[in-house]
Amino acid sequence: MEGVHHPIDRALLDDWQRDFPVTTRPFLTLAEHLGTSESDVITRLRIKIEHGQITRVGATCAPNTISASTLAAVAAPEDRIEEVARIIGAERGVNHSYLREHDWNLWFVATGPDRAHVDAALERIGQRSGLRVLDLRLVRPFKLDLGFSLRRGEWREHMATSPNAAALQPGDRDIVQSLMRGLPIIPHPYKEIANRLNRSETEVMARIKALSDARIISRFGVIVRHRALGWRSNAMVVWDLPHETITTAGPALAAQPGVTLCYERTPVEGVWPYRLYSMFHARSRAEALERLTAAAALPELRDVPHRALFSSRCFKQTGAMVGPERSPA
């Protein structure tokens, strides 16, 4: 784990990427597990955020349950990459934005409270950049939000499971949006969120637990910046398969070592035929290509046309927009 040498730091970043304590003093709970003090845990996490090794302690959500989202791409001319990346990043609902090795080179995720919000964001980006925007909507996930095991040779296996949208209640969006922004790194973070929302700490914690149990919150914990921690060779690999074949190919691909995300998306006729998407994260390009070769040899994927779009730069990485944000108190 690059730049993370102390065993307490390693444990904080590796063991608490999910199932974060929902207790009145969660950092004290971590401290008791780690054999240190609450103030030490808080200090260490604040330093990791300041140094860019983690983005926040917070939540990720199952797509298109409490909010809407889509993957999108534009083909920016070489001399306009910085300009177009700024246009994309200026949209508050864009939570991930990457430069990748392809003519369609700027890829981003647009999020918002509903599909109309996402559509409006894509429309503004297209108008302001003068470029066509590919809207690649999610059809079905096979593996989402794996998290990163920072101990060599270990991978966390968390396959996509269906969320129970019926568990949603009025006011949940505000709680989730607070977690997307990031849990306050203070002794009583849930009380702080509750105060901002004019709700009780007990109620806020109960709703976080309920949303996690319903898989609407798909992961709650330390969100690491994988590139800063050594996972620098990352490729989005797209596969040209018909919808019916993906039913078997998707789960097989999702189970491969090094595949951290796997899902089916809509193609764009005549422009972008690919339906099956996978993310390969590795410490070197050679390692990523080795894992891709192994995946391509699967019976379900043998001789299937595919492309590997390696990421060369991250422009934006933050929490999704699930509802109107309230200003911090």
Solvent accessible surface area in square Angstrom, and as a share of the most:
residue,aa,sasa,rsa
1,M,32,0.14
2,E,82,0.37
3,G,45,0.43
4,V,1,0.00
5,H,147,0.66
6,H,80,0.36
7,P,95,0.59
8,I,29,0.15
9,D,16,0.08
10,R,85,0.31
11,A,14,0.11
12,L,1,0.00
13,L,0,0.00
14,D,1,0.01
15,D,65,0.34
16,W,33,0.12
17,Q,1,0.00
18,R,27,0.10
19,D,118,0.61
20,F,6,0.03
21,P,15,0.09
22,V,22,0.13
23,T,55,0.32
24,T,65,0.38
25,R,93,0.34
26,P,0,0.00
27,F,0,0.00
28,L,57,0.29
29,T,33,0.19
30,L,0,0.00
31,A,0,0.00
32,E,124,0.55
33,H,128,0.57
34,L,37,0.19
35,G,72,0.69
36,T,39,0.23
37,S,57,0.37
38,E,21,0.09
39,S,77,0.49
40,D,38,0.20
41,V,0,0.00
42,I,12,0.06
43,T,69,0.40
44,R,43,0.16
45,L,0,0.00
46,R,109,0.40
47,I,69,0.35
48,K,16,0.07
49,I,60,0.30
50,E,134,0.60
51,H,129,0.57
52,G,22,0.21
53,Q,19,0.08
54,I,1,0.01
55,T,23,0.13
56,R,20,0.07
57,V,0,0.00
58,G,0,0.00
59,A,0,0.00
60,T,28,0.16
61,C,24,0.14
62,A,11,0.08
63,P,44,0.28
64,N,72,0.37
65,T,32,0.19
66,I,1,0.01
67,S,18,0.11
68,A,10,0.08
69,S,23,0.15
70,T,1,0.01
71,L,8,0.04
72,A,0,0.00
73,A,0,0.00
74,V,0,0.00
75,A,37,0.29
76,A,6,0.05
77,P,60,0.38
78,E,146,0.66
79,D,131,0.68
80,R,61,0.22
81,I,17,0.08
82,E,80,0.36
83,E,68,0.31
84,V,0,0.00
85,A,5,0.04
86,R,159,0.58
87,I,31,0.16
88,I,0,0.00
89,G,24,0.23
90,A,74,0.57
91,E,11,0.05
92,R,151,0.55
93,G,3,0.03
94,V,0,0.00
95,N,11,0.06
96,H,56,0.25
97,S,0,0.00
98,Y,22,0.08
99,L,31,0.15
100,R,21,0.08
101,E,84,0.38
102,H,47,0.21
103,D,116,0.60
104,W,39,0.14
105,N,14,0.07
106,L,0,0.00
107,W,2,0.01
108,F,2,0.01
109,V,38,0.22
110,A,1,0.01
111,T,4,0.02
112,G,0,0.00
113,P,28,0.17
114,D,75,0.39
115,R,62,0.23
116,A,71,0.55
117,H,55,0.25
118,V,0,0.00
119,D,58,0.30
120,A,41,0.32
121,A,1,0.01
122,L,17,0.08
123,E,101,0.45
124,R,80,0.29
125,I,0,0.00
126,G,16,0.16
127,Q,129,0.57
128,R,142,0.52
129,S,5,0.03
130,G,68,0.65
131,L,35,0.17
132,R,140,0.51
133,V,29,0.17
134,L,2,0.01
135,D,37,0.19
136,L,0,0.00
137,R,104,0.38
138,L,37,0.18
139,V,66,0.38
140,R,56,0.20
141,P,51,0.32
142,F,26,0.11
143,K,1,0.01
144,L,39,0.20
145,D,32,0.16
146,L,3,0.02
147,G,4,0.04
148,F,22,0.09
149,S,3,0.02
150,L,3,0.02
151,R,97,0.35
152,R,180,0.66
153,G,78,0.75
154,E,89,0.40
155,W,52,0.18
156,R,44,0.16
157,E,100,0.45
158,H,67,0.30
159,M,78,0.35
160,A,35,0.27
161,T,84,0.49
162,S,103,0.67
163,P,45,0.29
164,N,81,0.42
165,A,56,0.43
166,A,94,0.73
167,A,26,0.20
168,L,57,0.28
169,Q,96,0.43
170,P,132,0.83
171,G,32,0.31
172,D,1,0.01
173,R,93,0.34
174,D,32,0.17
175,I,0,0.00
176,V,0,0.00
177,Q,6,0.03
178,S,5,0.03
179,L,0,0.00
180,M,7,0.03
181,R,80,0.29
182,G,13,0.13
183,L,6,0.03
184,P,19,0.12
185,I,20,0.10
186,I,55,0.28
187,P,55,0.35
188,H,75,0.33
189,P,0,0.00
190,Y,0,0.00
191,K,104,0.44
192,E,45,0.20
193,I,0,0.00
194,A,1,0.01
195,N,92,0.47
196,R,51,0.19
197,L,14,0.07
198,N,136,0.70
199,R,56,0.20
200,S,60,0.39
201,E,37,0.17
202,T,101,0.59
203,E,74,0.33
204,V,0,0.00
205,M,23,0.10
206,A,53,0.41
207,R,26,0.09
208,I,0,0.00
209,K,101,0.43
210,A,32,0.25
211,L,0,0.00
212,S,35,0.23
213,D,122,0.63
214,A,11,0.09
215,R,81,0.29
216,I,0,0.00
217,I,2,0.01
218,S,17,0.11
219,R,20,0.07
220,F,10,0.04
221,G,0,0.00
222,V,0,0.00
223,I,14,0.07
224,V,8,0.05
225,R,77,0.28
226,H,17,0.08
227,R,56,0.20
228,A,40,0.31
229,L,2,0.01
230,G,4,0.04
231,W,4,0.02
232,R,123,0.45
233,S,18,0.11
234,N,2,0.01
235,A,2,0.01
236,M,2,0.01
237,V,0,0.00
238,V,0,0.00
239,W,0,0.00
240,D,52,0.27
241,L,12,0.06
242,P,65,0.41
243,H,83,0.37
244,E,124,0.56
245,T,48,0.28
246,I,0,0.00
247,T,72,0.42
248,T,88,0.51
249,A,0,0.00
250,G,0,0.00
251,P,61,0.38
252,A,25,0.19
253,L,0,0.00
254,A,0,0.00
255,A,63,0.49
256,Q,32,0.14
257,P,81,0.51
258,G,2,0.02
259,V,2,0.01
260,T,3,0.02
261,L,47,0.23
262,C,0,0.00
263,Y,16,0.06
264,E,0,0.00
265,R,24,0.09
266,T,48,0.28
267,P,40,0.25
268,V,25,0.14
269,E,172,0.77
270,G,84,0.81
271,V,49,0.28
272,W,5,0.02
273,P,65,0.41
274,Y,20,0.08
275,R,71,0.26
276,L,0,0.00
277,Y,0,0.00
278,S,0,0.00
279,M,12,0.05
280,F,2,0.01
281,H,11,0.05
282,A,0,0.00
283,R,55,0.20
284,S,50,0.32
285,R,113,0.41
286,A,75,0.58
287,E,43,0.19
288,A,1,0.01
289,L,76,0.38
290,E,123,0.55
291,R,49,0.18
292,L,17,0.09
293,T,94,0.55
294,A,56,0.43
295,A,0,0.00
296,A,22,0.17
297,A,56,0.44
298,L,32,0.16
299,P,98,0.62
300,E,63,0.28
301,L,1,0.00
302,R,136,0.50
303,D,139,0.72
304,V,20,0.11
305,P,84,0.53
306,H,71,0.32
307,R,118,0.43
308,A,35,0.27
309,L,1,0.00
310,F,10,0.04
311,S,10,0.07
312,S,59,0.38
313,R,104,0.38
314,C,41,0.24
315,F,54,0.22
316,K,47,0.20
317,Q,29,0.13
318,T,57,0.33
319,G,13,0.12
320,A,17,0.13
321,M,12,0.05
322,V,1,0.00
323,G,1,0.01
324,P,103,0.65
325,E,74,0.33
326,R,115,0.42
327,S,98,0.63
328,P,84,0.53
329,A,114,0.88
